[in-house]
Amino acid sequence: MSTYIPKPYYVAFIDEAGDPGLKTVRPVDAKGATEWLCLSAVLTSARHEASLAEWVQSALAKGGARNRSELHYRDLADHQKRIVVSELAQVPIRGFVLASNKKNMRGYRNERAEQVRSAVEDIDHSRTKTKSPGSCDRKVWRKQPWCRYR
């Protein structure tokens, strides 16, 4: 049996914004989960992975957002957002976003899906003190054998 593991062709950086709650949702409810749940990914060829940090720093510098180590779009002024996005549009990356407005799903339950344990719950329960699904610490994810950035 071969143990050959091919080198990846592409690298994806995935992040989420918002939270998974549906019982109560702002702004419909005074207190509740965020109105939006967004999943995003940036995909690039594996050969460009080492250049990503340089590209981001260059785009931030051209946008006048110096002294930042990370790109957080919400922290940029409107004029900076346009510049940074224009700069990143010139590099070989692709961005994908899945955005769900949860107001119309408020209070929804999928009972069949609730019967299935997810990988997040398994990691949550075995590695953290919390028992609530979706509250997994990112440091826990990095310890997983399938995580490339351990």
ROSE-4610 file (N, C-alpha, C; in Angstrom, 1 decimal, always signed):
// ROSE-4610
residu = [M/M/M/S/S/S/T/T/T/Y/Y/Y/I/I/I/P/P/P/K/K/K/P/P/P/Y/Y/Y/Y/Y/Y/V/V/V/A/A/A/F/F/F/I/I/I/D/D/D/E/E/E/A/A/A/G/G/G/D/D/D/P/P/P/G/G/G/L/L/L/K/K/K/T/T/T/V/V/V/R/R/R/P/P/P/V/V/V/D/D/D/A/A/A/K/K/K/G/G/G/A/A/A/T/T/T/E/E/E/W/W/W/L/L/L/C/C/C/L/L/L/S/S/S/A/A/A/V/V/V/L/L/L/T/T/T/S/S/S/A/A/A/R/R/R/H/H/H/E/E/E/A/A/A/S/S/S/L/L/L/A/A/A/E/E/E/W/W/W/V/V/V/Q/Q/Q/S/S/S/A/A/A/L/L/L/A/A/A/K/K/K/G/G/G/G/G/G/A/A/A/R/R/R/N/N/N/R/R/R/S/S/S/E/E/E/L/L/L/H/H/H/Y/Y/Y/R/R/R/D/D/D/L/L/L/A/A/A/D/D/D/H/H/H/Q/Q/Q/K/K/K/R/R/R/I/I/I/V/V/V/V/V/V/S/S/S/E/E/E/L/L/L/A/A/A/Q/Q/Q/V/V/V/P/P/P/I/I/I/R/R/R/G/G/G/F/F/F/V/V/V/L/L/L/A/A/A/S/S/S/N/N/N/K/K/K/K/K/K/N/N/N/M/M/M/R/R/R/G/G/G/Y/Y/Y/R/R/R/N/N/N/E/E/E/R/R/R/A/A/A/E/E/E/Q/Q/Q/V/V/V/R/R/R/S/S/S/A/A/A/V/V/V/E/E/E/D/D/D/I/I/I/D/D/D/H/H/H/S/S/S/R/R/R/T/T/T/K/K/K/T/T/T/K/K/K/S/S/S/P/P/P/G/G/G/S/S/S/C/C/C/D/D/D/R/R/R/K/K/K/V/V/V/W/W/W/R/R/R/K/K/K/Q/Q/Q/P/P/P/W/W/W/C/C/C/R/R/R/Y/Y/Y/R/R/R]
num = [1/1/1/2/2/2/3/3/3/4/4/4/5/5/5/6/6/6/7/7/7/8/8/8/9/9/9/10/10/10/11/11/11/12/12/12/13/13/13/14/14/14/15/15/15/16/16/16/17/17/17/18/18/18/19/19/19/20/20/20/21/21/21/22/22/22/23/23/23/24/24/24/25/25/25/26/26/26/27/27/27/28/28/28/29/29/29/30/30/30/31/31/31/32/32/32/33/33/33/34/34/34/35/35/35/36/36/36/37/37/37/38/38/38/39/39/39/40/40/40/41/41/41/42/42/42/43/43/43/44/44/44/45/45/45/46/46/46/47/47/47/48/48/48/49/49/49/50/50/50/51/51/51/52/52/52/53/53/53/54/54/54/55/55/55/56/56/56/57/57/57/58/58/58/59/59/59/60/60/60/61/61/61/62/62/62/63/63/63/64/64/64/65/65/65/66/66/66/67/67/67/68/68/68/69/69/69/70/70/70/71/71/71/72/72/72/73/73/73/74/74/74/75/75/75/76/76/76/77/77/77/78/78/78/79/79/79/80/80/80/81/81/81/82/82/82/83/83/83/84/84/84/85/85/85/86/86/86/87/87/87/88/88/88/89/89/89/90/90/90/91/91/91/92/92/92/93/93/93/94/94/94/95/95/95/96/96/96/97/97/97/98/98/98/99/99/99/100/100/100/101/101/101/102/102/102/103/103/103/104/104/104/105/105/105/106/106/106/107/107/107/108/108/108/109/109/109/110/110/110/111/111/111/112/112/112/113/113/113/114/114/114/115/115/115/116/116/116/117/117/117/118/118/118/119/119/119/120/120/120/121/121/121/122/122/122/123/123/123/124/124/124/125/125/125/126/126/126/127/127/127/128/128/128/129/129/129/130/130/130/131/131/131/132/132/132/133/133/133/134/134/134/135/135/135/136/136/136/137/137/137/138/138/138/139/139/139/140/140/140/141/141/141/142/142/142/143/143/143/144/144/144/145/145/145/146/146/146/147/147/147/148/148/148/149/149/149/150/150/150]
x = [+0.8/+0.0/+0.9/+0.6/+1.4/+1.0/+1.9/+1.6/+1.8/+1.9/+2.1/+0.9/+1.3/+0.3/+0.6/-0.2/+0.1/+0.1/+0.9/+0.9/-0.4/-0.9/-2.2/-2.0/-3.0/-3.0/-3.5/-4.4/-5.1/-5.1/-5.1/-5.2/-6.4/-7.3/-8.5/-8.3/-8.6/-8.7/-10.2/-10.7/-12.1/-12.4/-13.4/-13.8/-15.3/-15.8/-17.2/-17.4/-18.6/-18.9/-20.4/-20.7/-22.1/-22.1/-23.2/-23.4/-24.5/-24.6/-25.6/-26.9/-27.2/-28.4/-29.6/-30.8/-32.0/-33.2/-33.0/-34.2/-34.7/-33.8/-34.1/-33.1/-33.5/-32.6/-32.8/-31.7/-31.8/-32.0/-32.6/-33.2/-34.7/-35.2/-36.6/-36.8/-35.8/-35.9/-34.8/-35.1/-34.2/-32.9/-32.9/-31.7/-31.8/-30.7/-30.7/-29.4/-29.5/-28.3/-28.2/-27.0/-26.8/-27.8/-28.1/-29.0/-28.5/-27.2/-26.5/-25.5/-25.5/-24.4/-23.7/-22.4/-21.7/-20.5/-20.3/-19.2/-18.4/-17.1/-16.3/-15.1/-14.6/-13.4/-12.6/-11.3/-10.4/-9.6/-9.5/-8.9/-7.7/-6.6/-5.5/-4.7/-3.9/-3.0/-2.0/-1.7/-0.8/+0.6/+1.0/+2.3/+2.3/+1.1/+1.0/+0.8/+0.7/+0.4/+1.4/+2.7/+3.7/+3.6/+2.9/+2.8/+1.6/+0.6/-0.6/-0.4/+0.4/+0.6/+1.2/+2.1/+2.7/+1.6/+0.8/-0.3/-1.2/-1.6/-2.5/-1.8/-0.6/+0.1/+0.3/+0.6/+0.7/-0.6/-1.7/-3.0/-3.4/-3.2/-3.4/-2.6/-1.3/-0.5/-1.0/-1.3/-1.8/-3.1/-3.9/-5.2/-5.0/-3.8/-3.5/-3.8/-3.9/-4.2/-2.9/-1.9/-0.6/-0.7/+0.3/+0.3/-0.8/-1.2/-2.2/-1.6/-1.7/-1.2/-2.2/-3.5/-4.6/-5.5/-6.2/-7.2/-8.6/-9.2/-10.6/-11.3/-12.1/-12.8/-13.6/-14.3/-15.2/-14.4/-13.1/-12.3/-11.7/-12.0/-11.5/-12.5/-12.0/-12.9/-13.4/-14.5/-15.1/-14.0/-13.3/-12.3/-11.2/-10.8/-9.8/-10.3/-11.6/-12.2/-12.1/-12.4/-12.4/-11.0/-10.0/-8.6/-8.1/-8.4/-7.9/-8.5/-9.8/-10.5/-10.0/-9.7/-9.2/-7.8/-7.0/-5.7/-5.7/-6.6/-6.7/-7.3/-8.1/-8.7/-7.6/-6.4/-5.3/-4.4/-4.6/-3.8/-4.6/-3.9/-4.5/-5.2/-6.3/-7.1/-8.5/-9.4/-10.8/-11.5/-12.5/-13.3/-14.7/-15.2/-16.5/-17.2/-18.5/-19.2/-20.6/-21.0/-22.3/-22.9/-23.9/-24.5/-26.0/-26.4/-27.7/-28.3/-29.4/-30.2/-31.1/-31.0/-31.7/-33.0/-33.4/-34.7/-35.9/-35.8/-36.9/-36.8/-35.7/-35.6/-35.7/-36.1/-36.2/-37.0/-36.5/-37.2/-37.2/-36.6/-36.7/-35.8/-36.3/-35.6/-35.7/-34.6/-34.5/-34.3/-35.3/-35.2/-34.4/-34.5/-33.7/-32.2/-31.8/-30.4/-29.9/-30.8/-30.4/-30.0/-30.4/-30.1/-28.7/-28.0/-26.7/-25.7/-24.7/-23.6/-22.7/-22.2/-21.3/-19.8/-18.9/-17.5/-17.2/-17.9/-17.7/-18.1/-19.2/-19.7/-18.7/-18.2/-17.2/-16.0/-15.5/-14.3/-14.6/-15.7/-16.2/-16.2/-16.9/-17.1/-15.9/-15.0/-13.8/-12.6/-12.6/-11.4/-11.7/-12.9/-13.2/-14.1/-14.2/-15.1/-16.5/-16.8/-18.1/-18.8/-20.1/-20.9/-21.8/-21.7/-22.6/-22.0/-22.7/-22.2/-21.9/-20.9/-20.5/-19.7/-19.3/-18.5/-17.0/-16.6/-15.3/-14.2/-13.2/-12.1/-11.2/-10.8/-9.9/-8.7/-8.1/-6.9/-7.1/-8.3/-8.7/-8.6/-9.2/-9.2/-7.7/-6.8/-5.4/-4.8/-5.3/-4.7/-5.1/-6.1/-6.6/-5.7/-5.5/-4.6/-4.9/-6.1/-6.5/-6.3/-5.9/-5.7/-4.3/-4.1/-2.8/-2.0/-2.6/-1.8/-1.7/-1.3/-1.2/+0.0]
y = [-1.2/+0.0/+1.2/+2.2/+3.4/+4.4/+5.2/+6.3/+7.6/+7.6/+8.8/+9.8/+11.0/+12.1/+13.1/+13.4/+14.4/+15.8/+16.6/+18.0/+18.7/+19.6/+20.3/+21.2/+21.3/+22.2/+23.6/+23.6/+24.8/+24.8/+26.1/+26.3/+27.2/+26.8/+27.6/+28.1/+29.4/+30.0/+30.3/+29.7/+29.7/+30.4/+31.2/+31.9/+32.1/+32.4/+32.6/+33.9/+34.5/+35.7/+35.5/+36.0/+35.7/+34.5/+34.1/+32.9/+32.1/+30.8/+29.9/+29.9/+30.8/+30.8/+31.1/+30.5/+30.8/+31.0/+30.7/+30.8/+32.3/+33.2/+34.6/+35.3/+36.2/+36.9/+38.4/+39.1/+40.6/+40.9/+42.0/+43.0/+42.7/+41.5/+41.2/+41.1/+40.4/+40.3/+41.2/+41.8/+42.7/+42.1/+40.9/+40.1/+38.8/+38.5/+37.3/+37.2/+36.2/+35.9/+37.0/+37.1/+38.0/+37.8/+38.8/+38.7/+37.9/+37.9/+37.3/+36.2/+35.1/+34.1/+34.0/+34.3/+34.3/+33.3/+32.5/+31.7/+32.2/+32.4/+32.9/+32.0/+32.0/+31.3/+32.1/+32.1/+32.7/+31.5/+31.3/+30.2/+30.7/+30.0/+30.3/+29.1/+29.1/+28.0/+27.9/+26.6/+26.4/+27.0/+27.2/+27.9/+29.3/+29.9/+31.3/+31.5/+30.5/+30.6/+31.5/+31.4/+32.1/+33.6/+34.0/+35.4/+36.1/+35.4/+35.9/+37.1/+36.8/+37.9/+39.1/+39.0/+40.1/+40.9/+40.2/+40.8/+41.6/+41.0/+41.7/+43.0/+42.8/+44.0/+45.1/+44.7/+45.7/+46.4/+45.7/+46.3/+47.2/+46.8/+47.6/+48.9/+48.8/+50.0/+50.9/+50.4/+51.3/+52.0/+51.3/+51.8/+52.8/+53.0/+53.9/+53.2/+51.9/+51.2/+50.6/+51.4/+50.8/+50.4/+49.7/+49.2/+48.2/+47.5/+46.4/+45.1/+44.1/+42.8/+41.9/+42.3/+41.5/+42.4/+41.8/+42.5/+42.2/+43.2/+43.2/+44.3/+43.9/+44.8/+45.8/+45.3/+46.2/+47.4/+47.2/+48.2/+49.3/+49.1/+50.1/+51.1/+52.4/+53.4/+53.1/+53.7/+53.4/+53.6/+54.7/+55.0/+53.9/+53.4/+52.4/+51.0/+50.8/+49.5/+49.4/+50.5/+50.5/+50.2/+50.9/+50.7/+49.3/+48.8/+47.4/+46.4/+46.5/+45.5/+45.6/+46.8/+46.9/+46.3/+46.5/+45.9/+44.4/+43.8/+42.4/+41.7/+42.5/+42.0/+41.7/+42.3/+42.1/+40.9/+40.2/+39.1/+37.8/+36.7/+35.4/+34.7/+35.3/+34.6/+34.7/+33.8/+33.9/+33.9/+34.7/+34.7/+34.2/+33.5/+32.9/+33.3/+33.6/+34.0/+33.3/+32.7/+32.2/+33.0/+33.8/+34.7/+34.3/+34.1/+33.7/+34.7/+35.4/+36.3/+35.4/+35.4/+34.5/+35.0/+36.2/+36.7/+35.8/+35.3/+34.4/+33.0/+32.7/+31.3/+31.3/+32.4/+32.6/+31.5/+30.8/+29.7/+28.4/+28.3/+27.1/+26.0/+24.8/+23.6/+22.5/+21.9/+20.7/+19.5/+18.9/+17.8/+16.6/+16.3/+15.2/+15.6/+16.8/+17.2/+17.2/+17.4/+17.5/+16.1/+15.0/+13.7/+13.3/+14.0/+13.7/+14.5/+13.9/+14.6/+15.1/+16.3/+16.9/+16.8/+17.0/+17.0/+18.1/+19.2/+20.3/+19.9/+19.2/+18.8/+17.8/+16.9/+15.9/+16.5/+17.5/+18.2/+19.0/+19.7/+20.5/+19.7/+18.5/+17.7/+17.0/+16.7/+15.9/+16.8/+18.1/+18.9/+20.2/+20.6/+21.8/+21.5/+22.5/+22.3/+22.6/+23.3/+23.7/+22.6/+22.5/+21.5/+22.0/+23.3/+23.9/+23.8/+23.2/+23.1/+24.5/+24.6/+25.8/+26.7/+26.4/+27.3/+26.8/+26.0/+25.4/+26.5/+26.4/+27.3/+27.0/+28.0/+27.8/+27.0/+27.2/+26.5/+25.0/+24.6/+23.2/+22.7/+23.4/+23.0/+22.7/+23.6/+23.5/+22.2/+21.7/+20.4/+19.2/+19.3/+18.2/+17.8/+16.4/+15.9/+16.4/+16.7/+17.2/+18.6/+19.4/+20.8/+21.1/+21.7/+22.0/+22.9/+23.8/+24.8/+24.5/+23.3/+22.9/+23.6]
z = [+0.0/+0.0/+0.0/-0.9/-1.0/+0.0/+0.5/+1.4/+0.7/-0.6/-1.4/-1.2/-0.8/-0.7/-1.7/-2.7/-3.7/-3.1/-3.7/-3.3/-3.7/-2.9/-3.3/-4.5/-5.3/-6.4/-6.0/-5.1/-4.6/-3.1/-2.6/-1.1/-0.9/+0.0/+0.4/+1.8/+2.0/+3.3/+3.6/+4.6/+4.9/+6.2/+6.3/+7.5/+7.6/+8.7/+8.9/+9.7/+9.5/+10.2/+10.6/+11.8/+12.3/+13.2/+13.6/+14.4/+13.9/+14.3/+13.8/+14.4/+15.4/+16.1/+15.3/+15.5/+14.8/+15.8/+17.0/+18.0/+18.0/+18.2/+18.1/+17.2/+16.4/+15.4/+15.4/+15.6/+15.5/+14.0/+13.6/+14.4/+14.8/+14.4/+14.7/+16.2/+16.9/+18.3/+18.9/+20.1/+20.7/+21.0/+21.5/+21.8/+21.0/+20.3/+19.5/+18.7/+17.8/+17.0/+15.9/+15.3/+14.2/+13.0/+12.3/+11.2/+10.0/+9.9/+8.8/+9.2/+8.5/+8.7/+7.3/+7.3/+6.0/+6.2/+5.1/+5.0/+3.8/+3.9/+2.8/+2.6/+1.4/+1.0/+0.0/+0.2/-0.8/-1.3/-2.6/-3.2/-4.1/-4.0/-4.9/-5.2/-6.2/-6.6/-5.5/-5.2/-4.1/-4.3/-5.6/-5.8/-5.4/-5.2/-4.8/-3.3/-2.6/-1.2/-0.4/-0.7/+0.0/-0.3/-1.4/-1.8/-1.2/-0.6/-0.1/+0.9/+1.9/+2.9/+2.3/+1.4/+0.7/-0.1/-0.8/-1.6/-0.7/+0.4/+1.4/+1.9/+2.4/+2.9/+1.9/+0.6/-0.4/-0.7/-0.7/-0.9/+0.2/+1.4/+2.6/+2.6/+2.2/+2.1/+1.1/-0.1/-1.2/-0.8/+0.1/+0.5/+1.7/+2.2/+3.3/+4.6/+4.7/+6.0/+6.5/+6.7/+7.2/+8.7/+9.1/+10.5/+10.8/+9.8/+10.1/+9.7/+10.5/+10.1/+9.4/+9.6/+9.0/+8.2/+7.2/+6.5/+7.1/+7.7/+8.2/+7.5/+6.5/+5.6/+6.4/+7.5/+8.2/+8.9/+9.1/+9.8/+8.8/+7.5/+6.6/+6.3/+6.0/+5.6/+4.2/+3.7/+2.4/+1.3/+1.3/+0.3/+0.3/+1.5/+1.6/+1.0/+1.3/+0.8/-0.7/-1.4/-2.9/-3.4/-2.8/-3.2/-2.9/-1.7/-1.3/-2.2/-2.5/-3.3/-4.8/-5.3/-6.6/-6.7/-5.7/-5.7/-5.7/-4.8/-4.7/-5.9/-6.7/-7.9/-9.0/-8.8/-9.7/-9.5/-8.3/-8.0/-8.3/-8.5/-8.9/-7.7/-7.2/-6.2/-6.6/-6.0/-6.3/-4.9/-4.8/-3.6/-3.7/-2.7/-2.7/-1.4/-1.5/-0.3/-0.3/+0.8/+1.0/+2.1/+1.8/+2.8/+3.0/+4.3/+4.6/+5.5/+5.1/+6.0/+6.8/+8.1/+9.0/+9.5/+9.1/+9.6/+9.2/+7.9/+7.5/+8.0/+8.7/+9.2/+10.8/+11.3/+12.8/+13.4/+14.3/+15.0/+14.3/+13.1/+12.3/+13.0/+12.9/+13.4/+12.3/+12.1/+11.2/+12.1/+12.4/+13.4/+12.9/+11.6/+11.0/+11.1/+10.9/+10.9/+12.4/+13.3/+14.7/+15.3/+14.5/+14.9/+14.6/+13.7/+13.2/+13.9/+14.5/+15.1/+14.0/+14.2/+13.2/+13.7/+12.8/+13.2/+14.2/+14.1/+15.0/+16.4/+16.6/+17.9/+18.5/+17.6/+18.1/+18.7/+18.0/+18.4/+19.7/+19.6/+20.8/+22.1/+22.0/+23.2/+23.6/+22.7/+23.2/+23.6/+23.1/+23.3/+24.1/+24.3/+25.1/+26.2/+27.1/+28.3/+27.9/+26.9/+26.5/+25.8/+25.9/+25.2/+24.1/+23.8/+22.8/+21.4/+20.5/+19.1/+18.5/+17.7/+17.1/+17.9/+19.1/+19.9/+20.0/+19.0/+19.0/+18.9/+19.7/+19.7/+18.4/+17.7/+16.5/+16.8/+18.0/+18.4/+18.4/+18.8/+18.8/+17.3/+16.4/+15.0/+14.5/+14.9/+14.4/+14.9/+16.0/+16.5/+15.7/+14.9/+14.2/+13.1/+12.9/+11.9/+10.4/+10.1/+8.8/+8.6/+9.6/+9.5/+9.0/+7.9/+7.3/+8.1/+8.9/+9.6/+11.1/+11.5/+12.9/+13.5]
